[in-house]
Amino acid sequence: MEAYILMVVCLAAWGATVFLFKFLMKDSEYAFVIGSIAGLVIAAAAGGAYYQHLAAPSL
């Protein structure tokens, strides 16, 4: 179950970043490319943070 939550977190981070770049940039093609690259970095960071959260011992 945790893997599906991780996928949703990463997909949401990527989608939000692409939407933000499309909203902020005038040229739609470059906005998608740059937004996708930035979104992948942010999605990897969000996924890593969520994985660390799952790996942390519960108190």
C-alpha positions in Angstrom: 0.0 0.0 0.0 2.8 2.4 0.8 4.3 2.0 -2.7 1.0 3.3 -4.2 0.9 6.3 -1.9 4.6 7.0 -2.8 3.6 6.9 -6.5 0.7 9.3 -6.0 2.9 11.7 -4.0 5.5 11.7 -6.8 2.9 12.0 -9.5 1.2 14.9 -7.7 4.5 16.7 -7.2 5.4 16.3 -10.9 2.0 17.4 -12.1 1.9 20.4 -9.8 5.3 21.6 -11.0 4.4 21.2 -14.7 1.1 23.1 -14.1 3.0 25.8 -12.3 5.6 26.2 -15.1 2.8 26.2 -17.8 1.0 28.9 -15.8 4.2 31.1 -15.4 5.8 30.7 -18.8 4.5 32.1 -22.1 5.9 29.5 -24.4 3.9 26.3 -23.8 6.4 23.8 -25.3 9.4 25.0 -23.3 7.2 25.3 -20.2 6.3 21.6 -20.4 10.0 20.5 -20.9 11.4 22.7 -18.1 8.5 21.9 -15.9 8.9 18.2 -16.4 12.6 18.4 -15.6 12.0 20.4 -12.5 9.0 18.2 -11.6 11.1 15.1 -11.8 13.7 16.6 -9.4 10.9 17.7 -7.0 9.1 14.4 -7.3 12.3 12.5 -6.5 12.8 14.7 -3.4 9.2 14.2 -2.3 9.5 10.5 -2.8 12.8 10.4 -0.9 11.3 12.3 2.0 8.2 10.1 2.1 10.5 7.0 2.0 12.5 8.4 4.9 9.3 9.0 6.8 8.3 5.4 6.3 11.7 4.1 7.3 11.8 6.1 10.5 11.1 4.2 13.6 7.8 5.0 15.2 7.9 6.3 18.7 
